[in-house]
Amino acid sequence: MSDDFKSGFVAIIGRPNVGKSTLLNKLIGQKIAIISDKAQTTRNKIAGIYTTEKEQIVFLDTPGIHKPKNSLDRYMEKASFGALNEADAIWFVVDATEKRGLGDDFIIDKLKNFTKTPIYLLINKIDLLNDKNSLLKKIAEYVNNGLNWSEVFPISALNGDQLEELISNISKKLKPGPRYFAKDQISDHPERFFVAELIREKILNFTQQEVPHSIAIVIDSMKKDGPESKLHIQASIIVERPTQKNIIIGKKGSMIKRIGQSSRRDIERFLGEKVYLETWVKVEQNWRERPQAVQSLGYNSKQDF
């Protein structure tokens, strides 16, 4: 590693559904954060590692900030704001198609405490705007009565618009530092985490109403019987009520079969090997309300704060 190697951490923060996870995946060039149209899809702080011969940037994707209603929500809020403490720069992402709201103001008020950290305003989803005037109005919403932004970047995370310029800009501001992770590593989470997230993503996409927010995934085991055999994964899908269990299983097991088949394809693509996936659905009454249950289901990792 050369003496002029640079590194740093960039926290990505914003309200739910503004495109933070899509941005992270595009920057890393691989899917490491699950995507859905449901709020609160991201529950953990996820590090995406971008490495070149000259630099390593660790992007920290965070749960969308919203008003906490239970122990899980409080964990998510703590994970989001905790990421700001270790960041060398902060990217505040907003949706170009949505008006500035109380949630944005709440985050901006929190960001005022980080006076020594460069804070970027990223206006995402510009591909959905009809004209340049709409973009100018959106920028004005946040420049007026906002922060003294270090930079303002209109972007499209989906299409990759302005992302090269964004990385180039942040690269110039990095300080000399070590390579924190191996050059071929793309995240700090283990494979089990991503397998669980891919299963949860399918449930988010295939089910409606109260079910998505009430589920958690536990990987009970991942093992091979021999070098030539498939990877055998056993996973538990945790729900809060028997009615939700019925929805996940579906008529004659149709939904759980659909979830399993779709999850297996994505898991095989991610791991690069054949997988045999078994799933069970279990009821843990009101687990999101109980701090001990939240912790036991994996939402209390020290690396998230």
C-alpha positions as a Markdown table, in Angstrom:
| # | Residue | x | y | z |
|---|---|---|---|---|
| 1 | Met | 0.0 | 0.0 | 0.0 |
| 2 | Ser | 1.5 | 3.3 | -1.0 |
| 3 | Asp | 2.2 | 6.2 | 1.4 |
| 4 | Asp | -0.4 | 8.4 | -0.3 |
| 5 | Phe | -3.3 | 5.8 | 0.2 |
| 6 | Lys | -6.4 | 7.5 | 1.5 |
| 7 | Ser | -9.5 | 6.2 | 3.3 |
| 8 | Gly | -12.5 | 7.4 | 5.2 |
| 9 | Phe | -16.1 | 6.7 | 6.2 |
| 10 | Val | -19.2 | 8.3 | 4.7 |
| 11 | Ala | -22.6 | 8.0 | 6.5 |
| 12 | Ile | -25.7 | 7.9 | 4.3 |
| 13 | Ile | -28.8 | 9.2 | 6.1 |
| 14 | Gly | -32.3 | 10.2 | 5.3 |
| 15 | Arg | -36.0 | 9.4 | 5.6 |
| 16 | Pro | -37.4 | 6.0 | 4.6 |
| 17 | Asn | -37.7 | 5.3 | 0.8 |
| 18 | Val | -35.4 | 8.1 | -0.4 |
| 19 | Gly | -33.1 | 5.7 | -2.2 |
| 20 | Lys | -30.2 | 5.2 | 0.3 |
| 21 | Ser | -29.9 | 1.4 | -0.3 |
| 22 | Thr | -30.2 | 1.8 | -4.1 |
| 23 | Leu | -27.4 | 4.4 | -3.9 |
| 24 | Leu | -25.2 | 2.1 | -1.9 |
| 25 | Asn | -25.7 | -0.8 | -4.3 |
| 26 | Lys | -24.9 | 1.4 | -7.3 |
| 27 | Leu | -21.7 | 2.7 | -5.7 |
| 28 | Ile | -20.4 | -0.8 | -4.7 |
| 29 | Gly | -21.6 | -2.3 | -8.0 |
| 30 | Gln | -23.2 | -5.2 | -6.3 |
| 31 | Lys | -26.4 | -5.8 | -4.3 |
| 32 | Ile | -25.6 | -5.7 | -0.6 |
| 33 | Ala | -28.6 | -3.8 | 0.7 |
| 34 | Ile | -32.1 | -5.2 | 0.0 |
| 35 | Ile | -34.7 | -3.0 | -1.8 |
| 36 | Ser | -38.4 | -2.8 | -1.6 |
| 37 | Asp | -41.1 | -0.1 | -1.7 |
| 38 | Lys | -41.9 | -0.6 | 2.0 |
| 39 | Ala | -40.8 | 1.9 | 4.6 |
| 40 | Gln | -38.2 | 0.6 | 7.1 |
| 41 | Thr | -36.7 | -1.9 | 4.7 |
| 42 | Thr | -33.2 | -1.3 | 6.0 |
| 43 | Arg | -33.0 | -2.2 | 9.7 |
| 44 | Asn | -29.2 | -2.4 | 10.2 |
| 45 | Lys | -26.3 | -0.2 | 9.5 |
| 46 | Ile | -24.6 | -1.7 | 6.5 |
| 47 | Ala | -21.1 | -0.9 | 5.4 |
| 48 | Gly | -20.4 | -0.9 | 1.6 |
| 49 | Ile | -16.7 | -1.0 | 0.9 |
| 50 | Tyr | -15.4 | 0.8 | -2.2 |
| 51 | Thr | -11.7 | 0.2 | -2.8 |
| 52 | Thr | -9.3 | 1.3 | -5.6 |
| 53 | Glu | -5.5 | 1.3 | -5.7 |
| 54 | Lys | -5.4 | 4.7 | -4.2 |
| 55 | Glu | -8.3 | 4.8 | -1.7 |
| 56 | Gln | -10.9 | 3.0 | 0.3 |
| 57 | Ile | -14.3 | 4.6 | 1.1 |
| 58 | Val | -16.5 | 2.8 | 3.6 |
| 59 | Phe | -20.1 | 3.9 | 2.9 |
| 60 | Leu | -22.5 | 3.4 | 5.8 |
| 61 | Asp | -26.1 | 2.8 | 4.8 |
| 62 | Thr | -28.5 | 3.5 | 7.6 |
| 63 | Pro | -32.2 | 2.8 | 8.5 |
| 64 | Gly | -34.6 | 5.5 | 7.4 |
| 65 | Ile | -35.3 | 8.0 | 10.1 |
| 66 | His | -38.9 | 7.9 | 11.4 |
| 67 | Lys | -40.7 | 8.4 | 14.7 |
| 68 | Pro | -40.0 | 5.4 | 16.9 |
| 69 | Lys | -43.0 | 3.3 | 17.9 |
| 70 | Asn | -41.4 | 0.3 | 19.5 |
| 71 | Ser | -38.1 | -1.3 | 20.6 |
| 72 | Leu | -37.1 | -2.2 | 17.1 |
| 73 | Asp | -37.7 | 1.4 | 15.9 |
| 74 | Arg | -35.6 | 2.8 | 18.7 |
| 75 | Tyr | -32.8 | 0.4 | 17.8 |
| 76 | Met | -33.0 | 1.5 | 14.2 |
| 77 | Glu | -32.9 | 5.2 | 15.1 |
| 78 | Lys | -29.9 | 4.6 | 17.3 |
| 79 | Ala | -28.1 | 2.7 | 14.5 |
| 80 | Ser | -28.7 | 5.6 | 12.1 |
| 81 | Phe | -27.5 | 8.4 | 14.3 |
| 82 | Gly | -24.7 | 6.3 | 15.7 |
| 83 | Ala | -23.2 | 6.1 | 12.2 |
| 84 | Leu | -22.7 | 9.8 | 12.1 |
| 85 | Asn | -20.2 | 9.7 | 15.0 |
| 86 | Glu | -17.7 | 7.7 | 13.0 |
| 87 | Ala | -18.2 | 9.5 | 9.7 |
| 88 | Asp | -15.6 | 11.6 | 7.9 |
| 89 | Ala | -18.5 | 13.0 | 5.8 |
| 90 | Ile | -22.3 | 12.7 | 5.8 |
| 91 | Trp | -24.6 | 12.4 | 2.9 |
| 92 | Phe | -28.1 | 13.5 | 3.6 |
| 93 | Val | -30.4 | 12.0 | 0.9 |
| 94 | Val | -33.8 | 13.5 | 0.0 |
| 95 | Asp | -36.4 | 12.5 | -2.5 |
| 96 | Ala | -36.6 | 15.1 | -5.4 |
| 97 | Thr | -40.3 | 14.2 | -5.9 |
| 98 | Glu | -41.3 | 14.8 | -2.2 |
| 99 | Lys | -41.8 | 18.1 | -0.4 |
| 100 | Arg | -39.5 | 18.8 | 2.5 |
| 101 | Gly | -41.3 | 17.6 | 5.6 |
| 102 | Leu | -41.1 | 17.4 | 9.4 |
| 103 | Gly | -39.0 | 14.2 | 9.1 |
| 104 | Asp | -36.4 | 16.1 | 7.0 |
| 105 | Asp | -36.4 | 19.0 | 9.5 |
| 106 | Phe | -35.8 | 16.5 | 12.4 |
| 107 | Ile | -32.8 | 15.1 | 10.7 |
| 108 | Ile | -31.4 | 18.5 | 9.7 |
| 109 | Asp | -31.7 | 19.6 | 13.3 |
| 110 | Lys | -29.7 | 16.6 | 14.4 |
| 111 | Leu | -27.1 | 17.3 | 11.8 |
| 112 | Lys | -26.5 | 20.8 | 13.2 |
| 113 | Asn | -24.5 | 19.1 | 16.0 |
| 114 | Phe | -21.9 | 17.9 | 13.5 |
| 115 | Thr | -20.2 | 21.2 | 12.8 |
| 116 | Lys | -16.8 | 19.7 | 12.0 |
| 117 | Thr | -18.0 | 17.1 | 9.6 |
| 118 | Pro | -18.7 | 17.9 | 5.9 |
| 119 | Ile | -22.4 | 17.4 | 5.1 |
| 120 | Tyr | -23.6 | 16.9 | 1.6 |
| 121 | Leu | -27.1 | 17.3 | 0.4 |
| 122 | Leu | -28.0 | 14.6 | -2.2 |
| 123 | Ile | -31.2 | 15.2 | -4.1 |
| 124 | Asn | -32.1 | 11.8 | -5.4 |
| 125 | Lys | -34.5 | 10.6 | -8.1 |
| 126 | Ile | -33.9 | 13.6 | -10.4 |
| 127 | Asp | -34.8 | 11.2 | -13.3 |
| 128 | Leu | -38.4 | 11.5 | -12.1 |
| 129 | Leu | -38.5 | 15.3 | -12.4 |
| 130 | Asn | -40.1 | 17.0 | -15.4 |
| 131 | Asp | -38.0 | 20.0 | -15.8 |
| 132 | Lys | -35.0 | 21.9 | -14.5 |
| 133 | Asn | -37.1 | 24.5 | -12.7 |
| 134 | Ser | -38.5 | 21.7 | -10.4 |
| 135 | Leu | -35.0 | 20.8 | -9.4 |
| 136 | Leu | -34.0 | 24.4 | -8.7 |
| 137 | Lys | -37.1 | 24.7 | -6.5 |
| 138 | Lys | -36.2 | 21.6 | -4.6 |
| 139 | Ile | -32.6 | 22.8 | -4.0 |
| 140 | Ala | -34.0 | 26.1 | -2.7 |
| 141 | Glu | -36.2 | 24.2 | -0.2 |
| 142 | Tyr | -33.2 | 22.8 | 1.5 |
| 143 | Val | -30.7 | 25.7 | 1.0 |
| 144 | Asn | -33.1 | 28.1 | 2.6 |
| 145 | Asn | -33.6 | 27.4 | 6.3 |
| 146 | Gly | -31.3 | 24.4 | 6.1 |
| 147 | Leu | -27.7 | 23.8 | 6.7 |
| 148 | Asn | -24.6 | 25.4 | 5.3 |
| 149 | Trp | -24.1 | 22.3 | 3.0 |
| 150 | Ser | -20.6 | 21.5 | 2.0 |
| 151 | Glu | -21.9 | 20.3 | -1.4 |
| 152 | Val | -25.2 | 19.9 | -3.2 |
| 153 | Phe | -25.5 | 17.1 | -5.6 |
| 154 | Pro | -28.6 | 16.3 | -7.7 |
| 155 | Ile | -28.4 | 12.6 | -8.4 |
| 156 | Ser | -30.2 | 9.5 | -9.7 |
| 157 | Ala | -29.1 | 6.5 | -7.7 |
| 158 | Leu | -31.1 | 4.3 | -10.0 |
| 159 | Asn | -29.5 | 5.5 | -13.2 |
| 160 | Gly | -26.1 | 6.4 | -11.8 |
| 161 | Asp | -26.4 | 10.1 | -12.8 |
| 162 | Gln | -23.7 | 12.2 | -11.1 |
| 163 | Leu | -22.3 | 9.3 | -9.0 |
| 164 | Glu | -18.9 | 9.4 | -10.6 |
| 165 | Glu | -18.7 | 13.1 | -9.9 |
| 166 | Leu | -19.9 | 12.5 | -6.3 |
| 167 | Ile | -17.2 | 9.9 | -5.7 |
| 168 | Ser | -14.5 | 12.1 | -7.3 |
| 169 | Asn | -15.5 | 14.9 | -5.0 |
| 170 | Ile | -15.4 | 12.9 | -1.8 |
| 171 | Ser | -12.1 | 11.3 | -2.9 |
| 172 | Lys | -10.4 | 14.7 | -3.0 |
| 173 | Lys | -11.4 | 15.3 | 0.6 |
| 174 | Leu | -10.2 | 12.0 | 2.0 |
| 175 | Lys | -7.2 | 12.1 | 4.3 |
| 176 | Pro | -4.3 | 9.7 | 4.2 |
| 177 | Gly | -5.3 | 6.5 | 6.0 |
| 178 | Pro | -5.1 | 2.7 | 6.2 |
| 179 | Arg | -7.0 | 0.1 | 4.3 |
| 180 | Tyr | -9.6 | -0.9 | 6.9 |
| 181 | Phe | -10.8 | -3.9 | 4.9 |
| 182 | Ala | -9.3 | -6.4 | 2.4 |
| 183 | Lys | -9.3 | -4.9 | -1.1 |
| 184 | Asp | -11.8 | -7.6 | -2.4 |
| 185 | Gln | -14.2 | -7.2 | 0.6 |
| 186 | Ile | -17.5 | -5.4 | -0.2 |
| 187 | Ser | -19.1 | -5.3 | 3.3 |
| 188 | Asp | -18.5 | -5.9 | 7.0 |
| 189 | His | -21.4 | -8.3 | 7.5 |
| 190 | Pro | -21.1 | -12.1 | 7.3 |
| 191 | Glu | -22.8 | -14.2 | 4.7 |
| 192 | Arg | -25.5 | -15.3 | 7.1 |
| 193 | Phe | -26.7 | -11.6 | 7.4 |
| 194 | Phe | -27.1 | -11.3 | 3.6 |
| 195 | Val | -28.9 | -14.6 | 3.3 |
| 196 | Ala | -31.4 | -13.5 | 6.0 |
| 197 | Glu | -31.8 | -10.2 | 4.3 |
| 198 | Leu | -32.5 | -11.7 | 0.9 |
| 199 | Ile | -35.3 | -13.9 | 2.4 |
| 200 | Arg | -36.7 | -10.9 | 4.2 |
| 201 | Glu | -36.7 | -8.9 | 0.9 |
| 202 | Lys | -38.9 | -11.5 | -0.8 |
| 203 | Ile | -41.4 | -11.3 | 2.0 |
| 204 | Leu | -41.4 | -7.5 | 1.8 |
| 205 | Asn | -42.1 | -7.7 | -1.9 |
| 206 | Phe | -44.7 | -10.5 | -1.9 |
| 207 | Thr | -46.8 | -9.6 | 1.1 |
| 208 | Gln | -48.9 | -6.6 | 2.0 |
| 209 | Gln | -50.2 | -4.5 | 5.0 |
| 210 | Glu | -48.9 | -5.4 | 8.4 |
| 211 | Val | -46.8 | -8.4 | 7.6 |
| 212 | Pro | -43.6 | -6.8 | 6.3 |
| 213 | His | -42.8 | -4.8 | 9.4 |
| 214 | Ser | -43.5 | -7.8 | 11.7 |
| 215 | Ile | -41.0 | -10.3 | 10.3 |
| 216 | Ala | -37.5 | -11.2 | 11.3 |
| 217 | Ile | -35.3 | -13.9 | 9.8 |
| 218 | Val | -33.0 | -16.2 | 11.8 |
| 219 | Ile | -30.5 | -18.4 | 10.0 |
| 220 | Asp | -30.5 | -21.5 | 12.1 |
| 221 | Ser | -27.7 | -23.3 | 10.1 |
| 222 | Met | -25.6 | -23.1 | 7.0 |
| 223 | Lys | -23.6 | -26.3 | 6.3 |
| 224 | Lys | -22.4 | -28.8 | 3.7 |
| 225 | Asp | -22.5 | -32.5 | 4.0 |
| 226 | Gly | -19.5 | -32.8 | 1.6 |
| 227 | Pro | -17.4 | -30.8 | -0.8 |
| 228 | Glu | -19.6 | -31.7 | -3.7 |
| 229 | Ser | -22.9 | -31.2 | -2.0 |
| 230 | Lys | -25.2 | -28.2 | -2.0 |
| 231 | Leu | -25.1 | -25.7 | 0.8 |
| 232 | His | -27.9 | -26.6 | 3.2 |
| 233 | Ile | -29.5 | -23.5 | 4.7 |
| 234 | Gln | -32.2 | -23.7 | 7.4 |
| 235 | Ala | -34.0 | -20.4 | 8.2 |
| 236 | Ser | -36.8 | -19.4 | 10.6 |
| 237 | Ile | -39.2 | -16.7 | 9.6 |
| 238 | Ile | -40.4 | -15.0 | 12.8 |
| 239 | Val | -43.8 | -13.2 | 12.9 |
| 240 | Glu | -45.9 | -11.7 | 15.7 |
| 241 | Arg | -49.3 | -13.2 | 15.2 |
| 242 | Pro | -50.8 | -16.5 | 14.0 |
| 243 | Thr | -52.7 | -14.7 | 11.3 |
| 244 | Gln | -49.4 | -13.4 | 9.9 |
| 245 | Lys | -48.1 | -17.0 | 9.9 |
| 246 | Asn | -51.0 | -18.0 | 7.8 |
| 247 | Ile | -50.3 | -15.3 | 5.3 |
| 248 | Ile | -46.6 | -16.3 | 5.0 |
| 249 | Ile | -47.5 | -19.9 | 4.5 |
| 250 | Gly | -50.3 | -19.2 | 2.1 |
| 251 | Lys | -53.1 | -21.4 | 0.7 |
| 252 | Lys | -51.7 | -24.9 | 0.6 |
| 253 | Gly | -48.2 | -23.6 | 1.2 |
| 254 | Ser | -48.2 | -21.5 | -2.0 |
| 255 | Met | -46.7 | -18.3 | -0.5 |
| 256 | Ile | -43.9 | -20.0 | 1.5 |
| 257 | Lys | -43.0 | -22.0 | -1.6 |
| 258 | Arg | -42.8 | -18.8 | -3.7 |
| 259 | Ile | -40.7 | -17.1 | -1.0 |
| 260 | Gly | -38.4 | -20.0 | -0.9 |
| 261 | Gln | -37.9 | -20.4 | -4.6 |
| 262 | Ser | -37.2 | -16.7 | -5.2 |
| 263 | Ser | -34.9 | -16.4 | -2.2 |
| 264 | Arg | -32.9 | -19.5 | -3.2 |
| 265 | Arg | -32.2 | -18.0 | -6.7 |
| 266 | Asp | -30.9 | -14.8 | -5.2 |
| 267 | Ile | -28.9 | -16.5 | -2.5 |
| 268 | Glu | -27.3 | -18.8 | -5.1 |
| 269 | Arg | -26.4 | -15.7 | -7.2 |
| 270 | Phe | -25.0 | -13.9 | -4.2 |
| 271 | Leu | -23.0 | -16.9 | -2.8 |
| 272 | Gly | -22.0 | -18.3 | -6.2 |
| 273 | Glu | -23.0 | -21.9 | -5.4 |
| 274 | Lys | -26.0 | -24.2 | -5.3 |
| 275 | Val | -28.3 | -24.0 | -2.3 |
| 276 | Tyr | -30.9 | -26.1 | -0.6 |
| 277 | Leu | -33.1 | -23.8 | 1.4 |
| 278 | Glu | -35.5 | -24.9 | 4.2 |
| 279 | Thr | -37.8 | -22.4 | 5.9 |
| 280 | Trp | -40.1 | -22.6 | 8.9 |
| 281 | Val | -42.5 | -19.9 | 10.2 |
| 282 | Lys | -42.6 | -19.3 | 13.9 |
| 283 | Val | -44.7 | -16.9 | 16.1 |
| 284 | Glu | -43.0 | -14.7 | 18.7 |
| 285 | Gln | -45.8 | -12.6 | 20.1 |
| 286 | Asn | -45.2 | -8.8 | 19.8 |
| 287 | Trp | -41.4 | -9.3 | 19.5 |
| 288 | Arg | -40.8 | -5.8 | 18.3 |
| 289 | Glu | -42.2 | -4.4 | 21.6 |
| 290 | Arg | -39.7 | -6.4 | 23.7 |
| 291 | Pro | -36.1 | -5.3 | 23.9 |
| 292 | Gln | -34.8 | -8.7 | 24.8 |
| 293 | Ala | -36.6 | -10.3 | 21.8 |
| 294 | Val | -35.3 | -7.5 | 19.5 |
| 295 | Gln | -31.8 | -8.3 | 20.8 |
| 296 | Ser | -32.1 | -12.0 | 20.4 |
| 297 | Leu | -33.2 | -11.6 | 16.8 |
| 298 | Gly | -30.0 | -9.8 | 15.9 |
| 299 | Tyr | -30.9 | -6.2 | 16.3 |
| 300 | Asn | -28.4 | -5.2 | 18.9 |
| 301 | Ser | -25.0 | -5.7 | 17.3 |
| 302 | Lys | -22.3 | -3.5 | 18.7 |
| 303 | Gln | -21.1 | -2.8 | 15.2 |
| 304 | Asp | -24.3 | -0.9 | 14.5 |
| 305 | Phe | -23.6 | 1.9 | 17.0 |
